[in-house]
Structures are given as C-alpha cells and as structure tokens.
C-alpha cells in the first residue's frame, strides 16, 4: 500500500495505524532523508523501536520471541529489568 501510494510524511503519519509493519517500513524508506529524520523523531518510542527492528530485519523474530516468551527473550527481559531507569532533563532554564 505505502509503496503504491508513495505517501508523504503527513499522509504516512495519518495512515500509520492502518498499515502493516512491512507497509510502514516501505513508506518510511520512501521518505527523503530529512523528512525521514523528522518523521522518526516525532514518533512514539514504541513506533521508533518497531521501525528500527524492521530496518534491522528482525521485527518478526523479536515479536515471535516475545509472544512465545522463549528462553532468549526471558533472559533479555530479566537483564533489562535489572537496569535502573535514569531520567535526564536537558531543558534549558529560562
């Protein structure tokens, strides 16, 4: 769908929730570099992660591993949960 329609960033953003992961990836790849960068940084963290997994070619593998909760994913999840979350405020005070 995205390849056939040659969606711009605004149209891609509007259609994002209706597109399959493969269509999202195809639409993103069609964006010019500057538009793709802005589009990426405007996305939610979840959408960014899913897009990066698609760009790496591992979206299906990771999702399948998560759903199955296999040993590899359980080990990753335990390691992730052991990390302390840190928040950094980079705003400049006026």
DSSP file (Angstrom, degrees, kcal/mol; ACC not computed):
  #  RESIDUE AA STRUCTURE BP1 BP2  ACC     N-H-->O    O-->H-N    N-H-->O    O-->H-N    TCO  KAPPA ALPHA  PHI   PSI    X-CA   Y-CA   Z-CA
    1    1 A X     >        0   0    0      0, 0.0     4,-2.2     0, 0.0     5,-0.2   0.000 360.0 360.0 360.0 -52.7    0.0    0.0    0.0
    2    2 A X  H  >> +     0   0    0      1,-0.2     4,-1.7     2,-0.2     5,-0.8   0.894 360.0  49.0 -62.4 -40.9    2.6    2.6    1.0
    3    3 A X  H  45S+     0   0    0      1,-0.2    -1,-0.2     2,-0.2    20,-0.0   0.897 112.7  48.0 -65.1 -39.5    4.8    1.8   -2.0
    4    4 A X  H  45S+     0   0    0      1,-0.2    -2,-0.2     2,-0.1    -1,-0.2   0.856 117.6  40.2 -70.3 -35.3    1.9    2.1   -4.3
    5    5 A X  H  <5S-     0   0    0     -4,-2.2    -1,-0.2     2,-0.0    -2,-0.2   0.657  92.4-142.7 -89.4 -16.7    0.7    5.4   -2.9
    6    6 A X  T  <5 -     0   0    0     -4,-1.7    -3,-0.1    -5,-0.2     2,-0.1   0.971  28.4-152.5  49.5  63.1    4.1    7.0   -2.5
    7    7 A X      < -     0   0    0     -5,-0.8    -1,-0.1     4,-0.1     2,-0.1  -0.376   6.3-138.4 -71.2 138.9    3.0    8.6    0.8
    8    8 A X     >  -     0   0    0     -2,-0.1     4,-2.8    23,-0.1     5,-0.2  -0.325  39.9 -89.6 -81.1 176.7    4.5   11.9    2.0
    9    9 A X  H  > S+     0   0    0      1,-0.2     4,-2.3     2,-0.2     5,-0.2   0.875 126.3  48.5 -60.7 -39.3    5.3   12.3    5.7
   10   10 A X  H  > S+     0   0    0      2,-0.2     4,-2.0     1,-0.2    -1,-0.2   0.924 115.0  44.2 -67.4 -43.2    1.8   13.7    6.6
   11   11 A X  H  > S+     0   0    0      2,-0.2     4,-2.1     1,-0.2    -2,-0.2   0.886 113.3  51.6 -68.0 -38.2   -0.1   11.0    4.8
   12   12 A X  H  X S+     0   0    0     -4,-2.8     4,-1.3     2,-0.2    -2,-0.2   0.913 109.0  50.7 -63.8 -42.2    2.2    8.3    6.2
   13   13 A X  H  < S+     0   0    0     -4,-2.3     4,-0.4    -5,-0.2     3,-0.3   0.908 111.8  47.7 -61.4 -42.3    1.6    9.6    9.7
   14   14 A X  H  < S+     0   0    0     -4,-2.0     3,-0.3     1,-0.2    -1,-0.2   0.865 118.2  40.4 -67.1 -36.0   -2.2    9.6    9.2
   15   15 A X  H >X S+     0   0    0     -4,-2.1     3,-2.1     1,-0.2     4,-0.9   0.575  86.4 102.0 -88.2 -10.0   -2.1    6.0    7.7
   16   16 A X  G >< S+     0   0    0     -4,-1.3     3,-1.0     1,-0.3    -1,-0.2   0.830  79.9  49.2 -47.0 -49.7    0.5    4.6   10.2
   17   17 A X  G 34 S+     0   0    0     -4,-0.4    -1,-0.3    -3,-0.3    -2,-0.1   0.680 112.0  49.9 -67.9 -17.9   -2.0    2.8   12.4
   18   18 A X  G <4 S+     0   0    0     -3,-2.1    -1,-0.2    -4,-0.1     2,-0.2   0.572  95.5  89.6 -94.7 -11.8   -3.7    1.2    9.4
   19   19 A X  S << S-     0   0    0     -3,-1.0     2,-0.1    -4,-0.9    -7,-0.0  -0.565  76.4-120.0 -90.8 149.3   -0.5   -0.1    7.8
   20   20 A X     >  -     0   0    0     -2,-0.2     4,-2.7     1,-0.1     5,-0.2  -0.370  37.1-101.4 -73.5 163.5    1.2   -3.4    8.4
   21   21 A X  H  > S+     0   0    0      1,-0.2     4,-2.2     2,-0.2     5,-0.2   0.888 125.7  50.5 -54.6 -39.4    4.8   -3.4    9.8
   22   22 A X  H  > S+     0   0    0      2,-0.2     4,-2.3     1,-0.2    -1,-0.2   0.889 110.8  48.3 -66.7 -38.4    6.1   -4.1    6.2
   23   23 A X  H  > S+     0   0    0      2,-0.2     4,-2.6     1,-0.2    -2,-0.2   0.884 110.5  51.6 -68.8 -38.3    4.0   -1.3    4.8
   24   24 A X  H  X S+     0   0    0     -4,-2.7     4,-2.5     2,-0.2    -2,-0.2   0.934 111.6  47.3 -61.5 -45.6    5.2    1.1    7.5
   25   25 A X  H  X S+     0   0    0     -4,-2.2     4,-2.4    -5,-0.2    -2,-0.2   0.915 112.6  48.8 -62.5 -44.8    8.8    0.2    6.7
   26   26 A X  H  X S+     0   0    0     -4,-2.3     4,-1.0     1,-0.2    -1,-0.2   0.916 112.5  48.3 -62.6 -43.6    8.3    0.6    3.0
   27   27 A X  H  X S+     0   0    0     -4,-2.6     4,-0.5     1,-0.2     3,-0.4   0.904 111.7  49.4 -63.8 -41.7    6.6    4.0    3.5
   28   28 A X  H >< S+     0   0    0     -4,-2.5     3,-1.3     1,-0.2    -2,-0.2   0.906 107.2  54.9 -64.0 -42.0    9.4    5.2    5.8
   29   29 A X  H 3< S+     0   0    0     -4,-2.4    -1,-0.2     1,-0.3    -2,-0.2   0.748 102.2  58.6 -64.7 -23.0   12.1    4.1    3.3
   30   30 A X  H 3< S+     0   0    0     -4,-1.0    -1,-0.3    -3,-0.4    -2,-0.2   0.645  85.0  99.9 -81.3 -14.4   10.4    6.2    0.6
   31   31 A X  S << S-     0   0    0     -3,-1.3   -23,-0.1    -4,-0.5   -24,-0.0  -0.469  84.3-107.5 -72.4 141.3   10.8    9.4    2.6
   32   32 A X     >  -     0   0    0     -2,-0.2     4,-2.9     1,-0.1     5,-0.2  -0.326  39.5-103.2 -60.3 153.9   13.7   11.7    1.7
   33   33 A X  H  > S+     0   0    0      1,-0.2     4,-2.4     2,-0.2     5,-0.2   0.867 119.2  46.9 -53.0 -47.5   16.4   11.7    4.4
   34   34 A X  H  > S+     0   0    0      1,-0.2     4,-2.0     2,-0.2    -1,-0.2   0.903 115.7  45.7 -64.7 -40.3   15.5   15.0    6.1
   35   35 A X  H  > S+     0   0    0     -3,-0.2     4,-2.7     2,-0.2    -2,-0.2   0.878 111.7  52.6 -69.3 -36.8   11.8   14.1    6.2
   36   36 A X  H  X S+     0   0    0     -4,-2.9     4,-2.7     2,-0.2    -2,-0.2   0.901 108.5  50.7 -64.5 -40.6   12.5   10.6    7.4
   37   37 A X  H  X S+     0   0    0     -4,-2.4     4,-2.1    -5,-0.2    -2,-0.2   0.939 113.8  43.3 -63.2 -47.0   14.6   12.1   10.3
   38   38 A X  H  X S+     0   0    0     -4,-2.0     4,-1.1     2,-0.2    -2,-0.2   0.918 114.4  51.3 -64.4 -42.9   11.9   14.5   11.4
   39   39 A X  H  X S+     0   0    0     -4,-2.7     4,-0.5     1,-0.2     3,-0.5   0.923 109.9  50.3 -58.8 -45.8    9.3   11.8   11.0
   40   40 A X  H >< S+     0   0    0     -4,-2.7     3,-1.3     1,-0.2    -1,-0.2   0.921 109.8  48.5 -60.7 -46.9   11.3    9.4   13.1
   41   41 A X  H 3< S+     0   0    0     -4,-2.1    -1,-0.2     1,-0.3    -2,-0.2   0.659 107.8  56.2 -73.9 -13.9   11.8   11.8   16.0
   42   42 A X  H 3< S+     0   0    0     -4,-1.1    -1,-0.3    -3,-0.5    -2,-0.2   0.540  92.1  96.7 -87.8  -8.6    8.1   12.7   16.0
   43   43 A X  S << S-     0   0    0     -3,-1.3     2,-0.1    -4,-0.5    -3,-0.0  -0.335  83.9-100.2 -79.0 160.2    7.2    9.1   16.5
   44   44 A X     >  -     0   0    0      1,-0.1     4,-2.5    -2,-0.1     5,-0.2  -0.345  35.6-109.2 -69.6 161.5    6.4    7.4   19.8
   45   45 A X  H  > S+     0   0    0      1,-0.2     4,-2.5     2,-0.2     5,-0.2   0.886 120.2  52.9 -60.8 -39.1    9.2    5.3   21.4
   46   46 A X  H  > S+     0   0    0      2,-0.2     4,-2.5     1,-0.2    -1,-0.2   0.939 110.4  45.9 -62.4 -47.5    7.3    2.2   20.7
   47   47 A X  H  > S+     0   0    0      1,-0.2     4,-2.4     2,-0.2    -2,-0.2   0.882 111.8  52.7 -64.4 -37.4    6.9    3.0   17.0
   48   48 A X  H  X S+     0   0    0     -4,-2.5     4,-2.7     2,-0.2    -2,-0.2   0.942 111.0  46.7 -61.0 -46.9   10.6    4.0   16.8
   49   49 A X  H  X S+     0   0    0     -4,-2.5     4,-2.4     1,-0.2    -2,-0.2   0.917 113.0  48.4 -62.7 -44.1   11.6    0.7   18.3
   50   50 A X  H  X S+     0   0    0     -4,-2.5     4,-1.9     2,-0.2    -1,-0.2   0.890 112.3  49.3 -64.7 -38.5    9.4   -1.3   16.0
   51   51 A X  H  X S+     0   0    0     -4,-2.4     4,-2.7     2,-0.2    -2,-0.2   0.919 110.7  49.8 -66.0 -43.3   10.6    0.7   13.0
   52   52 A X  H  X S+     0   0    0     -4,-2.7     4,-1.9     2,-0.2    -2,-0.2   0.900 109.2  52.0 -62.3 -40.4   14.3    0.1   14.0
   53   53 A X  H  <>S+     0   0    0     -4,-2.4     5,-2.6     1,-0.2     6,-0.7   0.896 111.1  48.6 -61.7 -39.0   13.6   -3.7   14.4
   54   54 A X  H ><5S+     0   0    0     -4,-1.9     3,-1.0     4,-0.2    -2,-0.2   0.913 109.2  51.2 -66.0 -42.7   12.1   -3.6   10.9
   55   55 A X  H 3<5S+     0   0    0     -4,-2.7    -1,-0.2     1,-0.3    -2,-0.2   0.826 110.6  50.0 -63.9 -31.1   15.1   -1.8    9.4
   56   56 A X  T 3<5S-     0   0    0     -4,-1.9    -1,-0.3    -5,-0.2    -2,-0.2   0.549 113.5-121.8 -81.8  -8.2   17.3   -4.4   11.1
   57   57 A X  T < 5S+     0   0    0     -3,-1.0    -3,-0.2    -4,-0.4     4,-0.2   0.723  87.7 101.3  76.2  21.3   15.2   -7.2    9.6
   58   58 A X     >< +     0   0    0     -5,-2.6     4,-2.5    -6,-0.2     5,-0.3   0.229  36.9 108.7-122.8  14.9   14.4   -8.7   12.9
   59   59 A X  H  > S+     0   0    0     -6,-0.7     4,-2.6     1,-0.2     5,-0.2   0.953  84.9  43.3 -57.5 -53.3   10.9   -7.5   13.7
   60   60 A X  H  > S+     0   0    0      1,-0.2     4,-2.6     2,-0.2     5,-0.2   0.892 114.3  50.8 -62.2 -41.0    9.2  -10.9   13.2
   61   61 A X  H  > S+     0   0    0      2,-0.2     4,-2.2     1,-0.2    -1,-0.2   0.924 113.4  44.6 -62.6 -45.5   11.9  -12.7   15.1
   62   62 A X  H  X S+     0   0    0     -4,-2.5     4,-2.5     2,-0.2    -2,-0.2   0.924 114.8  47.4 -67.2 -44.9   11.7  -10.4   18.1
   63   63 A X  H  X S+     0   0    0     -4,-2.6     4,-2.7    -5,-0.3     5,-0.2   0.921 112.9  49.3 -64.0 -43.1    7.9  -10.3   18.2
   64   64 A X  H  X S+     0   0    0     -4,-2.6     4,-2.3    -5,-0.2    -1,-0.2   0.908 111.7  49.4 -61.2 -42.0    7.7  -14.1   17.9
   65   65 A X  H  X>S+     0   0    0     -4,-2.2     5,-1.4    -5,-0.2     4,-1.2   0.900 112.1  48.4 -64.2 -41.9   10.3  -14.5   20.7
   66   66 A X  H  <5S+     0   0    0     -4,-2.5     3,-0.3     2,-0.2    -2,-0.2   0.947 112.6  46.9 -62.9 -49.0    8.3  -12.0   22.9
   67   67 A X  H  <5S+     0   0    0     -4,-2.7    -2,-0.2     1,-0.2    -1,-0.2   0.901 116.9  43.2 -62.3 -41.4    5.0  -13.8   22.3
   68   68 A X  H  <5S-     0   0    0     -4,-2.3    -1,-0.2    -5,-0.2    -2,-0.2   0.681  97.0-143.4 -76.2 -17.2    6.5  -17.2   23.0
   69   69 A X  T  <5 -     0   0    0     -4,-1.2    -3,-0.2    -3,-0.3    -4,-0.1   0.934  34.5-177.6  49.7  50.7    8.4  -15.9   26.0
   70   70 A X     >< -     0   0    0     -5,-1.4     4,-2.7    -6,-0.1     5,-0.2  -0.121  42.1 -92.7 -73.8 175.7   11.2  -18.2   25.0
   71   71 A X  H  > S+     0   0    0      1,-0.2     4,-2.3     2,-0.2     5,-0.2   0.860 124.2  54.0 -60.0 -38.6   14.5  -18.6   26.9
   72   72 A X  H  > S+     0   0    0      1,-0.2     4,-2.1     2,-0.2    -1,-0.2   0.925 112.9  41.9 -63.2 -45.5   16.3  -15.9   24.9
   73   73 A X  H  > S+     0   0    0      2,-0.2     4,-3.1     1,-0.2     5,-0.2   0.895 112.2  54.3 -71.2 -38.5   13.6  -13.3   25.5
   74   74 A X  H  X S+     0   0    0     -4,-2.7     4,-2.2     2,-0.2    -2,-0.2   0.897 110.0  48.2 -60.9 -39.7   13.2  -14.2   29.2
   75   75 A X  H  X S+     0   0    0     -4,-2.3     4,-2.0    -5,-0.2    -1,-0.2   0.926 113.2  47.3 -66.3 -44.8   17.0  -13.7   29.6
   76   76 A X  H  X S+     0   0    0     -4,-2.1     4,-2.6     1,-0.2    -2,-0.2   0.936 112.2  50.0 -59.7 -46.9   16.9  -10.4   27.8
   77   77 A X  H  X S+     0   0    0     -4,-3.1     4,-2.6     1,-0.2    -2,-0.2   0.895 109.2  50.7 -63.0 -41.4   13.9   -9.2   29.8
   78   78 A X  H  X S+     0   0    0     -4,-2.2     4,-1.1    -5,-0.2    -1,-0.2   0.912 112.2  47.5 -62.3 -42.5   15.5  -10.1   33.2
   79   79 A X  H  X S+     0   0    0     -4,-2.0     4,-0.5     1,-0.2    -2,-0.2   0.897 112.4  49.9 -65.6 -39.9   18.6   -8.2   32.2
   80   80 A X  H >< S+     0   0    0     -4,-2.6     3,-1.2     1,-0.2    -2,-0.2   0.913 109.3  50.7 -64.7 -42.7   16.5   -5.2   31.1
   81   81 A X  H 3< S+     0   0    0     -4,-2.6    -1,-0.2     1,-0.3    -2,-0.2   0.745 101.5  63.2 -68.4 -22.8   14.5   -5.2   34.3
   82   82 A X  H 3< S+     0   0    0     -4,-1.1     2,-0.3    -3,-0.2    -1,-0.3   0.658  86.1  92.5 -76.2 -15.8   17.8   -5.3   36.4
   83   83 A X  S << S-     0   0    0     -3,-1.2     2,-0.4    -4,-0.5    -3,-0.0  -0.583  78.7-125.3 -81.5 140.1   18.8   -1.9   35.0
   84   84 A X        -     0   0    0     -2,-0.3     2,-0.4     1,-0.0    -2,-0.1  -0.690  24.5-124.4 -82.4 134.6   17.9    1.3   36.9
   85   85 A X        -     0   0    0     -2,-0.4     2,-0.4     2,-0.0    -1,-0.0  -0.643  27.0-164.7 -79.9 132.2   16.0    3.8   34.8
   86   86 A X        -     0   0    0     -2,-0.4     2,-0.5     2,-0.0     0, 0.0  -0.949   6.2-153.5-118.9 139.7   17.6    7.3   34.7
   87   87 A X        -     0   0    0     -2,-0.4     2,-0.5     2,-0.0    -2,-0.0  -0.938   6.9-164.4-113.2 133.3   15.9   10.4   33.6
   88   88 A X        -     0   0    0     -2,-0.5     2,-0.7     2,-0.0    -2,-0.0  -0.973   8.1-153.3-120.1 125.8   17.9   13.3   32.2
   89   89 A X        +     0   0    0     -2,-0.5    -2,-0.0     1,-0.1     0, 0.0  -0.874  17.6 173.1 -99.5 110.8   16.3   16.8   31.8
   90   90 A X        +     0   0    0     -2,-0.7    -1,-0.1     2,-0.1     2,-0.1   0.249  34.8 125.4-102.8  12.1   18.1   18.6   29.0
   91   91 A X        -     0   0    0      1,-0.1     2,-0.6     0, 0.0    -2,-0.1  -0.433  61.4-126.1 -71.1 145.3   15.8   21.6   29.0
   92   92 A X        -     0   0    0     -2,-0.1     2,-0.3     2,-0.0    -1,-0.1  -0.818  24.5-125.2 -91.8 126.0   17.5   25.0   29.4
   93   93 A X              0   0    0     -2,-0.6    -1,-0.0     1,-0.1     0, 0.0  -0.518 360.0 360.0 -72.0 134.0   16.0   27.0   32.2
   94   94 A X              0   0    0     -2,-0.3    -1,-0.1     0, 0.0    -2,-0.0   0.466 360.0 360.0 -80.4 360.0   14.8   30.4   31.2
